[in-house]
Amino acid sequence: MDAHLLFEETATAFEFAGVAAMAIGFLVAIGLALVAWRRQRSGAAAFKTLRESFGGVILLGLEILVAADLVKTVTSTPSLTDAFVLGIIVLIRTILSFSLQVEIDGVAPWRRALVTGPQAIARAARSATRSPDGTQPSGM
């Protein structure tokens, strides 16, 4: 088996894996949503679970498909048109991945630490210890 054929088959395997990850992940996401609905009896909780889990699945699938595109560049004859097309495909998939990540997390990646980092936890702890009038109780 020559290297060119090996890379083509590898790219095809990555494409298959990306699509399979999304298809199987969709079924798993539906299962997780049904479990959430059964446990909490809340359509909102089930929808949130479905949305977050399927969003993660789509992100995984897009990443695998980008890898397939990169492997394809190794197998193709280098041309400016092929490089441009690959760049556009990767750019579109990257923008989709970024948008999905923001949608799932509810915050831009560079602001995630402000929501989940130690400062956010300290702010939440301070606000939880305040009395109803907004002042700190004595001894704090």
C-alpha positions, 0 to 999 in steps of 0.5 A: 500500500502506498502512502497516498492511498493510506492518507486517503483512507485515513481521511475517509476514516476521519470523515466517517468517525466525525459523522458517526460521532454526531449520529451516535452522540445525537442518540446519546444526547436524546437518552440523557435528555430523557433521563433528565426529564424522568428524574426531574419531571421538567421539560426545561431541564430535559431541553437544557440537557439535550442542548448542551450534550448535543452541542458538545457532540457537534463540537466533537464531530466538527473537530474530527471533520477538520482533522479529516480536511487536514489529512486530505491536504497531505494527499492532494496535489498542492495548488492555491485553489485547494489551499484556499478551499481548505482554508475556507472550510476550516474557517467556517468549521472553526466559526461554527465551533466557536459559536457553539461553544459560546452558546453552550457555555453562555460566555465567550472563551476569554471571559470564561474565567470571570464566570468560573474562576476563583474571583467569581466564587469569591464574589458569590461567597461574599454576596451570600454572606451579606445581610438583606440590607447589603451590609456585611455582618459583624465579624466578617 
